[in-house]
C-alpha cells in the first residue's frame, strides 16, 4: 500500500488521504507527503492516527494546520469514554501545539470549535481566553461555560486585549460582580454591551453610576431605555436627557406605575414640537444618501471630510457604503482598535489609505494598536479577519 501511495499521482494520493477506511500506516505515511493538498486531506481525515496529527500540527502549510485545528476542535469534546487514557493524552498533545500556533487563524478555529464545550480542556480554554488576538479570545470569553466569575475578574484585571470586555459583557447570565468590574474598567463600548444583555445581573447601585454618566455617553441611552426592571427614579432621570424618540419608547414601558406613566406622557407631549428631521445629523445623512445615489460618494469626498473633521459625514458615508448602521460605525471608531477601524474602511470599499487616515485622524488609535499597510498600499489583514471584526463590533 505504501508503494502504491508513493507511485500514485497527486490526485490519487489526495483521494487516498481522504478515504475514511484507509489503513492507519498509509495515512501516517502520507502525513509527510510533499504535496500540501495531500497533507491537507490527511489533516481533515478523522481516521488519521493521532501520531500523524502530531506531525501535521507543526506543518509549514497554514492550511494544513487550519484543517487539523478544525478537526481536533470538533472531535475532542465528542471523544467517547472508551477513548480515555493514552489516546486522549495524545489528542491533547496535538491541541497543546495548535493552541500556541503563531497564526491567529489557527487559534481562532480552535476557539470557535471549543467555545461552548463543557468537555474542552480547562487549561486550553484559559489560554484561548487570554489570547492577545481579540478574534481568538472573544468567542471563548463570550460563551465558554468553563470560565468562572473569578476567571473573568482575573482577566478584566489583567488589562486584556481591546474588545475583550465587550465579549465578557455579552455572556449569558453574567454575574453582578463581573458586571461591576466591567463598569469599573470604564470601557464605554463594553458598558453598552452589558446594558444590552438582558440576562446580565446589574446591581441597582451600579445602574445608578451608569445613569449618572449616561448624559455624556449617547451609546448607552438606547440600551438603558430598553433595559427591563428599571427603578422609577432611574426612569425619571433617563427621561431628562434622552432624545424624543427614546423618550417615547420609555413612556410605552409596561412596568410603569400610573403616576410615572402620566408624567412621561406629559413629557412626550411637551416635546412634540421638537422635530429631529432638521437636525444637522439628519441633514448630513440626506446629503450622504444623495451623493451615494449619484455615484459621487467617492474616496476623495470622504478624505476631504476627514481633513475637515466632519465626523458626522464620515460616519454616515462609512455606514452607507458598508451597509452598516451609523451606531455600529460609531462603535468601531470608538473602539481604539486599529484592526476594527481598518476592517471598517475595507467594508466600505475604500483603500488602505483611508484606513490609515481613519486610524490617525478620526479614531485616534494608540500607536501600539495601529495597523500598517502591506507592500505600501495593501490591506494586511485577510478578508475573513476583517469580516469577523465588522461582525463583532456591529453585533
C-alpha positions, 0 to 999 in steps of 0.5 A: 500500500505504501508503494502504491501511495508513493507511485500514485499521482497527486490526485490519487494520493489526495483521494487516498488521504481522504478515504475514511477506511484507509489503513492507519500506516498509509495515512501516517505515511502520507502525513509527510507527503510533499504535496500540501493538498495531500497533507491537507486531506490527511489533516481533515481525515478523522481516521488519521492516527493521532501520531500523524496529527502530531506531525501535521500540527507543526506543518509549514502549510497554514492550511494544513494546520487550519484543517487539523485545528478544525478537526481536533476542535470538533472531535475532542469534546465528542471523544467517547469514554472508551477513548480515555487514557493514552489516546486522549493524552495524545489528542491533547498533545496535538491541541497543546501545539495548535493552541500556541500556533503563531497564526491567529487563524489557527487559534481562532478555529480552535476557539470557535470549535471549543467555545461552548464545550463543557468537555474542552480542556480547562487549561486550553480554554484559559489560554484561548481566553487570554489570547492577545488576538481579540478574534481568538479570545472573544468567542471563548470569553463570550460563551465558554461555560468553563470560565468562572466569575473569578476567571473573568475578574482575573482577566478584566484585571489583567488589562486584556486585549481591546474588545475583550470586555465587550465579549465578557459583557455579552455572556449569558447570565453574567454575574453582578460582580463581573458586571461591576468590574466591567463598569469599573474598567470604564470601557464605554463600548463594553458598558453598552454591551452589558446594558444590552444583555438582558440576562446580565445581573446589574446591581441597582447601585451600579445602574445608578453610576451608569445613569449618572454618566449616561448624559455624556455617553449617547451609546448607552441611552438606547440600551438603558431605555430598553433595559427591563426592571428599571427603578422609577427614579432611574426612569425619571432621570433617563427621561431628562436627557434622552432624545424624543424618540427614546423618550417615547419608547420609555413612556410605552414601558409596561412596568410603569406605575400610573403616576410615572406613566402620566408624567412621561406622557406629559413629557412626550407631549411637551416635546412634540414640537421638537422635530429631529428631521432638521437636525444637522445629523439628519441633514448630513445623512440626506446629503450622504444618501444623495451623493451615494445615489449619484455615484459621487460618494467617492474616496476623495469626498470622504478624505476631504471630510476627514481633513475637515473633521466632519465626523458626522459625514464620515460616519454616515458615508462609512455606514452607507457604503458598508451597509452598516448602521451609523451606531455600529460605525460609531462603535468601531471608531470608538473602539481604539482598535486599529484592526476594527477601524481598518476592517471598517474602511475595507467594508466600505470599499475604500483603500488602505489609505483611508484606513490609515487616515481613519486610524490617525485622524478620526479614531485616534488609535494608540500607536501600539494598536495601529495597523500598517499597510502591506507592500505600501498600499495593501490591506494586511489583514485577510478578508475573513479577519476583517469580516469577523471584526465588522461582525463583532463590533456591529453585533 
